[in-house]
Amino acid sequence: MKVALIAPPFITVPPKDYGGTELFVAQLAEGLQKAGVPVVVYTIGESTVNVDRRWLYEKPEWPIKAVQHAFIKDMDHSAWAIRDAAETCDVIHLQSPQGIPCSRFTNVPIVFTLHGPHDPKLSEFYSHYPELYYVGISEFQRRQESLPRIRTIHHGIDLSLYQLREHKQQYLSFIGRIAPIKGTHVAIDVAKRVGIALKIAGDIQPIYRDYFKAKIKPELDGKFIEYVGLADLKAKNELLGNSLAMLFPIKWNEPFGLVMVEAMACGTPVLAFPGGSVAEVVRDGVSGYVCRSVVDMAKHVTTIDLKPRAVRQYVEENFSLARMVGQYAALYQEVLKPGDARKIA
């Protein structure tokens, strides 16, 4: 059985900093390859994922400046990739909806992972393709769809890439898009209430530059409230691993929130607002706390006493790469008709 993983053509696989979907594709691809499942990743030319790679576009394009142009580029990339993959692969796994209409032109079974928030218009679009095999990345996300072939597979991460740090420093961390729905300004509020420094890392997309200038930049002093820019894997290990807790004060329904798992893999508890997948990812009193309000989050900052090793163990038991790879491999085998391809050894 050979699997094609088709990533969007905007960010390298794996990403250099921002890119949850691209990190997912990279780790799934390499995990499948190690498990004996041949993989080809359709991406951009500068990607470095250590499997067979193919591309139409060489350079990354992020942040996206013109949505309509990006839509056309993604359609072009997806159509080319599906046509190419259909000649040599037994299963095609899509990450963006632009490729779905091409399923009408191939008999190769297609898996589609839903990475974004629920959108009624997209749900209507998906309903025209009931023959696809859909994957929700959280139970919350899956329950919002009414598709006949949908299941939940939580993300997993390669724990060897994340260092357990048992001795923490006196600061809090925030990693994510600098956007109102991610609650960057709330994280600053919490830090000021408890008098503990905050280090912020994340992408400032053009659409949210006014928010950054109005709500975030005036609070930055380079010492107590610090913006450190984008964070690659090494920087994430440092920033998350050394912090007392990672704040995740979201104001939307998070589809999954991979950075929560990354923080916990470093032995750092997560303090989060409820919304979407949060209660599935953070186990109250074990790997962090789901907080009701700013006051509640501030209270937990001052009283948190979770052992870093136990926090990491929670990730090992629930969000390992091996578990995710095994569940996707089982799905790929399931979608194949008897005799279509060799069984996984």
C-alpha positions in Angstrom: 0.0 0.0 0.0 1.4 3.4 -1.0 -0.1 6.6 0.4 -0.1 10.2 -1.0 -0.2 13.0 1.5 -1.1 16.3 -0.2 -0.2 19.4 1.8 -1.2 23.0 0.9 1.4 24.7 -1.3 2.2 27.7 1.0 4.4 26.5 3.9 7.3 24.0 4.0 6.8 20.5 5.4 7.8 20.5 8.2 7.2 24.2 8.9 10.1 26.4 9.9 7.9 28.0 12.5 4.1 28.6 11.9 2.2 25.7 10.3 0.2 23.2 12.4 -1.1 21.3 9.3 2.3 21.1 7.8 3.8 19.8 11.1 1.0 17.1 11.1 1.8 16.1 7.6 5.6 15.8 8.3 5.2 13.7 11.4 2.5 11.5 9.9 4.6 10.9 6.7 7.8 10.0 8.5 5.9 7.9 11.0 4.1 5.9 8.3 7.4 5.4 6.5 9.0 4.0 9.7 6.0 1.7 10.1 6.7 0.3 6.6 4.1 2.2 4.7 5.5 3.9 1.6 4.6 7.6 1.4 4.9 10.4 -1.1 4.3 14.0 0.1 3.1 16.6 -2.3 4.3 19.9 -1.0 6.6 22.8 -2.1 10.2 22.5 -3.2 11.8 23.8 -0.1 10.3 21.2 2.1 12.6 18.8 4.0 10.4 16.0 5.2 12.4 12.8 5.0 10.2 10.9 2.5 9.6 11.0 -1.2 8.6 14.6 -2.1 7.1 16.1 -5.2 6.2 19.7 -5.9 4.8 22.1 -8.5 5.8 25.3 -6.7 9.3 25.8 -5.3 9.0 28.6 -2.7 6.8 29.2 0.3 4.2 31.9 0.3 3.2 32.9 3.8 1.5 35.0 5.0 -1.0 34.9 2.1 -1.5 38.3 0.7 -4.3 37.8 -1.9 -6.8 35.1 -0.9 -8.3 34.7 -4.4 -4.8 34.1 -5.9 -4.0 31.6 -3.1 -7.2 29.7 -3.8 -6.3 29.3 -7.5 -2.8 28.2 -6.5 -4.1 25.6 -4.1 -6.5 24.3 -6.7 -3.7 24.0 -9.3 -1.4 22.3 -6.9 -4.1 19.9 -5.6 -5.4 18.9 -9.1 -1.8 18.2 -10.3 -1.0 16.2 -7.2 -4.1 14.1 -7.3 -3.6 13.3 -11.0 0.0 12.3 -10.3 -0.8 10.3 -7.2 -3.6 8.4 -8.9 -1.0 6.8 -11.1 1.1 5.2 -8.4 -0.7 5.4 -5.0 -3.4 3.3 -3.4 -4.8 6.0 -1.1 -4.8 9.8 -1.4 -5.0 11.9 1.8 -6.0 15.5 1.4 -5.6 18.4 3.9 -7.5 21.3 2.1 -10.9 21.2 0.5 -9.7 22.6 -2.9 -8.7 19.1 -3.9 -12.0 17.5 -3.1 -13.8 18.1 -6.5 -11.0 16.2 -8.2 -12.2 13.0 -6.5 -14.8 12.8 -9.2 -12.1 12.1 -11.7 -10.3 9.2 -10.0 -11.2 5.8 -8.5 -8.5 6.0 -5.9 -10.0 6.3 -2.4 -9.6 9.6 -0.8 -9.2 10.5 2.9 -9.7 14.1 4.0 -8.7 15.5 7.4 -10.6 18.5 8.6 -8.1 21.0 10.0 -10.1 24.1 10.3 -13.1 25.3 12.4 -16.6 24.3 11.5 -18.1 26.3 8.6 -21.7 25.5 7.5 -20.9 26.3 3.9 -18.0 23.9 3.9 -20.3 21.2 5.6 -22.7 21.7 2.7 -19.9 21.3 0.3 -18.6 18.1 1.9 -22.2 16.6 1.7 -21.8 16.5 -2.1 -18.9 14.0 -1.6 -20.3 11.4 0.8 -18.0 8.7 -0.6 -14.9 10.3 0.9 -13.5 9.2 4.2 -13.4 12.2 6.6 -11.3 12.6 9.7 -12.1 15.1 12.5 -9.2 16.0 14.7 -11.3 16.2 17.8 -14.6 14.7 18.9 -16.0 18.3 19.2 -15.2 18.8 15.5 -16.6 15.5 14.4 -19.9 16.0 16.2 -20.5 19.2 14.1 -20.6 17.2 10.9 -23.2 14.8 9.7 -21.2 12.9 7.1 -21.7 9.1 6.7 -18.0 8.3 6.8 -16.3 10.3 9.5 -14.3 9.4 12.5 -12.0 11.1 15.1 -8.2 10.8 15.1 -6.4 13.1 17.6 -3.1 14.5 16.5 0.0 12.9 17.9 3.6 14.2 18.0 7.1 12.7 17.9 8.1 13.0 21.5 11.7 12.6 20.7 11.7 16.1 19.3 10.5 17.6 22.6 12.7 17.8 25.7 11.2 17.3 29.2 12.3 20.2 31.4 11.7 19.6 35.1 13.1 22.9 36.4 11.0 25.8 35.4 11.8 29.5 35.2 9.7 32.4 36.5 7.7 33.2 33.4 4.6 32.2 31.5 4.4 31.5 27.8 2.0 32.1 25.0 2.4 30.6 21.5 -0.1 31.1 18.7 -1.4 33.5 16.1 -1.4 37.0 17.5 -5.2 37.4 17.1 -8.2 38.3 19.2 -9.7 34.8 19.0 -6.4 33.4 20.4 -6.6 35.7 23.4 -3.1 37.2 23.3 -4.4 40.3 25.2 -6.0 38.0 27.8 -2.7 36.3 28.4 -1.1 39.7 29.1 -4.0 40.5 31.5 -3.3 37.3 33.4 0.4 38.0 33.6 -0.2 41.5 35.0 -2.7 40.2 37.6 -0.2 37.7 39.0 3.0 39.7 38.5 4.7 37.0 36.5 6.5 37.8 33.2 5.0 36.6 29.9 6.9 35.6 26.8 4.8 35.7 23.6 5.7 34.0 20.3 3.6 33.8 17.2 2.6 34.9 13.7 1.3 38.4 13.2 -0.8 38.0 10.0 -1.7 41.1 8.0 -5.3 41.0 8.9 -4.4 41.3 12.6 -1.7 44.0 12.5 -4.1 46.6 13.8 -5.0 44.4 16.7 -1.3 43.9 17.5 -0.6 47.7 17.3 -3.6 48.6 19.5 -3.7 45.8 22.1 -0.3 44.1 22.2 2.5 46.4 21.2 1.7 49.1 23.9 2.2 46.4 26.6 5.6 45.2 25.3 8.6 46.4 27.4 11.0 43.6 26.4 11.3 42.4 30.1 7.9 41.8 31.8 5.8 41.4 28.6 8.1 40.3 25.7 7.3 39.4 22.1 10.0 37.0 20.8 8.7 36.6 17.2 8.1 33.3 15.5 9.3 30.1 17.2 10.9 27.2 15.4 11.2 23.8 17.0 14.3 24.7 19.0 12.7 28.0 20.2 9.5 26.1 21.2 11.5 23.7 23.3 13.2 26.6 25.1 10.2 28.9 25.4 7.6 26.2 26.4 9.9 23.9 28.3 11.3 26.5 30.7 8.0 28.3 31.5 5.8 27.7 34.5 2.7 27.2 32.3 1.5 27.9 28.8 -1.6 30.2 28.6 -4.2 29.3 26.1 -7.0 31.8 26.7 -8.9 31.2 23.4 -12.1 33.0 22.5 -13.3 30.5 19.8 -13.9 26.8 19.3 -10.5 25.4 18.8 -10.5 22.4 16.3 -7.5 20.8 18.1 -4.7 23.1 19.3 -1.5 21.2 18.7 0.6 23.7 20.6 -1.1 22.5 23.8 0.3 19.0 23.2 3.7 20.5 22.4 3.8 22.4 25.7 2.7 19.3 27.7 5.4 17.2 25.9 7.9 19.6 27.4 6.4 18.9 30.9 4.7 22.3 30.9 1.1 22.4 32.1 -1.5 24.3 30.0 -4.0 26.8 31.4 -6.8 27.2 28.9 -10.3 28.6 28.4 -12.9 26.0 27.4 -13.8 26.0 23.7 -13.9 23.3 21.1 -11.4 20.6 21.7 -9.8 22.0 24.9 -11.4 19.6 27.3 -10.3 16.6 25.1 -6.7 17.8 25.1 -6.1 19.1 28.6 -7.0 16.8 31.5 -8.0 18.9 34.4 -5.6 18.5 37.3 -3.3 16.2 35.4 -1.9 18.1 32.4 -3.2 21.5 33.3 -6.5 23.2 34.0 -9.5 24.3 32.0 -10.3 27.8 33.4 -13.7 29.5 33.6 -12.4 33.1 33.5 -9.4 35.4 33.7 -9.6 35.4 37.5 -9.8 31.6 37.5 -6.7 31.4 35.2 -4.8 33.8 37.4 -5.6 31.8 40.5 -4.3 28.6 38.8 -1.1 30.3 37.9 -0.4 31.0 41.5 -1.4 27.6 42.8 -0.4 25.2 40.1 1.6 22.2 41.3 1.7 19.6 38.6 4.8 17.5 38.2 6.5 18.0 34.7 7.2 14.3 34.3 3.5 13.4 34.9 2.4 16.1 32.4 4.7 14.6 29.8 3.5 11.1 30.6 0.0 12.2 29.9 1.1 13.1 26.4 2.9 9.8 26.0 -0.2 7.9 26.9 -2.7 9.9 24.8 -1.0 11.9 22.0 1.9 9.8 20.8 3.0 9.7 17.1 2.7 5.9 17.2 -1.0 6.0 18.2 -1.8 8.5 15.4 0.1 6.7 12.8 -1.5 3.4 13.7 -5.0 4.8 13.5 -4.4 6.4 10.1 -2.7 3.2 8.8 -5.8 1.3 9.9 -8.1 3.8 8.1 -6.1 3.5 4.9 -6.3 -0.2 5.0 -10.0 0.0 5.6 -10.7 2.2 2.6 -9.1 -0.2 0.2 -11.2 -2.9 -1.3 -10.0 -6.5 -0.9 -7.1 -7.1 -3.3 -6.6 -3.4 -4.1 -3.2 -3.3 -2.5 -0.9 -5.3 -0.2 -1.8 -5.4 3.5 0.4 -3.5 5.9 3.0 -5.9 7.4 
